[in-house]
Amino acid sequence: MKTTHQAAALMGLHPTTIRRLIRSGRIPAHRFGRHFRIEDATIARLLAEGALA
């Protein structure tokens, strides 16, 4: 699982954009307290599909 900062670096996006996409439901994520974690498989799928381009 990756943090929003790690996912943003992999996807070439800003961490704030990742958090917005999570809150809007476009990126599924798990919440631990105040922090989000995104599964590696989800990141790989989004990159392969070009879903955020």
Phi, psi and omega in degrees: 000142182246152174282172178296325179293317180294317179296320180298318180297319180293323184269351181074032180238168176277144179305325178296322178296318178300314179298320177297317180294326176294312182296328179279350178093002181283335176238119176287138182209164176254142181251129176238101185066240179264001187250145177258148172230138182244132181292145180302320181297324178294316179297315180299318180295315181297319179292319181293321181281340186066030187295338183254009181282000000 
